[in-house]
Amino acid sequence: MKKIIIYIIILLLYQDYSFGQSYTLEQCLQMALENNYKLKKAQNNIKSSEQDKKEAFTKYFPNISAVGGTYKTNNGMAEISLAPLVPGMEMSMMKDGIVAGISAIQPIFTGGQIYLGNKLTEIGTEISKYQLKQTEDEIILTVNQYYWQLVSLQEKIKTIEIMESLINNIQNDVKNAVDAGITNQNDLLQIQLKKNNIASSRLQLENGIRLSKMVLGQYIGDFESNFSIISPQLDSLPSPITYRINHIDALPSLNAYQLVNKNVEASKLQQKMKIGQNMPTLGIGAGYFYHDLLNQDHSFGMIFASVTVPISNWWGGTHAIKKQKIQVKNAELTRQNTREMLLIQMQKCWNELEESYKQMNISKESISVANENFRLNKEYYKAGTISLSDMLEAQSLLQQSRDQYTEDYTLYLIKRTQYLQATGQNSREGQTN
């Protein structure tokens, strides 16, 4: 009875371990875009810039302020002597009092500072959105890298299983040959060493899978659970020419290029702001005031206009304007440099994509050659024309060719994502193809 209970517990634990949540690449991408910490911070930055925009818009409205105060002195602030008329007669007034009022000032002309400030906050919001898109691209690329890394490791595990089956069959054949006196015990020792080597490779792959799953889980927001990924069939992939576009035409759609354009635009607005800060400002206002200074309540309304001319600012302001002009030139130089670097990056990504596709096809052909080579060496060994070492070497070449194809296949998919992002295309399109 105890054995049955233990068996049931082990079975339940095994089921819990084996039937965890499985994710496709598209599901991993969707989860990452919903749960990733970097993306949440970028989304918060947009919300923050939108609040800046709303704050700047309030500058168009009147500036309303209220003031109030009271005081008490030991002597009156105003003293009158009536000695010429009434000897010894003096008066002291305003020993205490109350003052209060409310006023509203509407800016009429500020050198364009309010308008320019609003435009700058709009640019700030747009920049935050472009930065969010950049963060999304980074997350998509990283999830792709770890997902296909996991696929590669899992495919290598499958290759290990094939190699284990092959080596077990060879071991049986060699054991029969040893028992028949056809070969010696040394061949069995060589096979055991080969099996140990395969077991060591399996252990390394399993550890790599566990670590890669932890990193991928951290990105997709499923760090704690024992999830798995669904490995797609390694079918034929479309040629890179399918994704090729004109790189110069792609420039305007790139986030990095949009950002440097916005940087130039912001620099020009900041230059105008510097000019506006050195111009006169005009405002009109109205207020209502109350005071009790002579033990008598008094209230009154008032309208007024104000003009402020920053005369002393002109001395340093001219240098500030010249400095900002230099900043505009630097922003334009940065844009030109970024343009050229983006074109270089697109060409580099294209070269790597094309190269990885060709390398993948070479690796695929190598598997067929390695399979045939192993088959022939196995026959030659049975015929006694080659040594066991030669046959085991042929098996190693078969394993290497399968692993190389897996690496090249997944690398091509990663390079495809990089090229799609570098050229401003939808990098999630056709991810599982």
Secondary structure, DSSP 8 states (H G I E B T S, - for coil): -HHHHHHHHHHHHHHHHHT--EE-HHHHHHHHHHH-HHHHHHHHHHHHHHHHHHHHHGGGS-EEEEEEEEEE-SS-SEEEE-TTTSTT-EEEE-SEEEEEEEEEEEEEESTTHHHHHHHHHHHHHHHHHHHHHHHHHHHHHHHHHHHHHHHHHHHHHHHHHHHHHHHHHHHHHHHHHHHTTSS-HHHHHHHHHHHHHHHHHHHHHHHHHHHHHHHHHHHHT--SS--EE----------GGGG---HHHHGGG-HHHHHHHHHHHHHHHHHHHHHHHTS-EEEEEEEEEEEESSSSEEEEEEEEEEEE--TTHHHHHHHHHHHHHHHHHHHHHHHHHHHHHHHHHHHHHHHHHHHHHHHHHHHHHHHHHHHHHHHHHHHHHHHTSS-HHHHHHHHHHHHHHHHHHHHHHHHHHHHHHHHHHHTT--TTTTTT-
